[in-house]
């Protein structure tokens, strides 16, 4: 069983015009570690099954092709692939707020941005942070979706993986290290792969979208 992939699944079906050896190698290594004969080996830490695949934001559609291929291969081997769209979850949370709140927040952000763009961004970031961050933010939504699939497929939990994508749709509010920290211990042992639009700097530092200050607070294995 494979849950529906990201909204642009059909756009990602075509074979890419140009090969991308780095992405090919990263996903080949991820595939090998997931289907290891002794169980998923995407982390060197016991009971910590998280991995990150960083990529340049312009490679978004190429990554979706890779994800579709990986999901297809895993499904043929009897795996359950849980595809989680962070942008969709984020928008669902916003739509869950009262319309008056949405209109007031948008109106004020525009007024502040006219005076100084940075003030508008800081204001809307403060307003949206509770919807994204913390143990009750997007990490809680992901834990719920993983738990639902674990309940629906109790005999397949040891052959299940969650692929979390479209993090770029939550820029600049999303912090991957905090997200994984709040998700830790709430995945029923299901390995989680985070697709990360950004830059790898050094062995463990990542810069979200290549714009934010590098964050070195990462424990997952980084495939790049």
MOBELZI-V558636 format. One line per field, one symbol per residue. psi: psi as a letter, one per 30 degrees, with the letter a starting at -180 (. if undefined). Layout:
BEGIN
psi: ???
END
This chain:
BEGIN
psi: kklkalfgeefgfkkkeklieeeeeefeeeeeeegkfglkhfkfkkgiiklkjklkefgeeeeeeeeeeeeeeeefgglkjjkkjeeeeeeeeefflkeeeeeeeeeeeeeeeeejeeeeeeefeeefeffellfgbfeeeeeeeeeeeeefiffgefhkkkjjahfffgkgfkjeeeeeeffkgggggkkkjkkjjakkjaefkkjkggelkkkgikflkkj.
END
